[in-house]
């Protein structure tokens, strides 16, 4: 079990990798974010994204799963994220 004092400012957790398939991108978009560049490769290619792109909400949902699997489900109490950035 992890406790508050086990967490430190700027601490980094290796959450592993998660490969997202074309089918997952489209299924999520159909249900929750039906913008053309999330649903169709041709629409994605003609957009600023340059191809089929996963929704930012999809990315956040995957990140939440990875955080829960990585450490949060083993933490006492409740913790929040102060920010999420999609830039490197």
NORRAZI-V485373 format. One record per pair of residues at least 6 apart in sequence whose C-alpha atoms are under 6 Angstrom apart, sorted by the first residue. I is the first residue (numbers start at 0). J is the second residue. Records with the same first field share a line. If there is no record, write none. Layout:
I = J + J
This chain:
0 = 73 + 74
1 = 73 + 74 + 75
2 = 74 + 75
14 = 65 + 69
24 = 53
25 = 38
28 = 37
35 = 42
36 = 42 + 43 + 51
37 = 51 + 52 + 53
40 = 50 + 51
43 = 49 + 50 + 51
44 = 50
